[in-house]
Amino acid sequence: MFEHHQNEVDNLLNQNIEFRRLYNKHQDLHKRVHEAEIGTAPLDDLTLMQLKKEKLWAKDRLSHIMESHLDH
């Protein structure tokens, strides 16, 4: 995520508490979704769908914060 803006991500992780919290949440959700998809942590479809929605919401919010940071 944000591979082309690693310096900005690092700066935001150090300076922006909300960005850091959302980034960590997204990383956790990504891991949980991946584990469910490969079968190491089985989840029912409804729970998996909810995790994917939360992950997408976190990514959208991170993108918004990143765009605001890049505009300044």
C-alpha positions in Angstrom: 0.0 0.0 0.0 1.4 3.4 -1.0 4.5 1.8 -2.4 5.4 5.0 -4.4 5.1 7.2 -1.4 7.1 5.4 1.2 8.9 8.5 2.5 5.5 10.2 3.0 4.1 7.1 4.7 7.0 7.0 7.1 6.6 10.7 7.9 2.9 10.3 8.6 3.5 7.2 10.7 5.8 9.3 12.9 3.8 12.5 12.9 0.1 11.6 12.6 -1.5 9.5 15.3 -4.7 8.9 13.3 -2.7 7.8 10.3 -0.6 5.4 12.4 -3.7 3.9 14.1 -5.5 3.4 10.8 -2.3 2.0 9.1 -1.9 -0.6 11.9 -5.6 -1.4 11.8 -5.4 -1.9 8.0 -2.3 -4.1 8.4 -4.1 -6.3 11.0 -7.2 -6.5 8.8 -5.1 -7.4 5.7 -3.5 -10.2 7.7 -6.8 -11.6 9.0 -8.4 -11.5 5.5 -5.4 -13.2 4.0 -5.4 -15.9 6.6 -9.1 -16.5 6.1 -8.7 -16.7 2.3 -5.9 -19.2 2.5 -7.8 -21.3 5.1 -5.4 -20.9 8.1 -8.0 -18.9 10.0 -11.5 -20.0 8.8 -14.2 -17.4 9.0 -17.8 -17.5 7.8 -18.6 -15.5 4.7 -20.4 -12.7 6.5 -17.5 -12.1 8.9 -15.0 -12.2 6.0 -17.1 -9.7 4.1 -17.3 -7.4 7.1 -13.5 -7.5 7.5 -13.0 -6.7 3.9 -15.3 -3.7 4.2 -13.4 -2.5 7.3 -10.1 -2.9 5.5 -11.4 -0.9 2.5 -12.8 1.8 4.8 -9.4 2.1 6.5 -7.5 2.2 3.1 -9.9 4.9 1.9 -9.3 7.0 5.0 -5.5 6.5 4.8 -5.7 7.6 1.1 -7.6 10.7 2.1 -5.0 11.6 4.8 -2.2 10.9 2.4 -3.7 13.1 -0.3 -4.2 16.0 2.2 -0.5 15.6 3.3 0.7 15.6 -0.3 -1.3 18.7 -1.1 0.5 20.7 1.6 
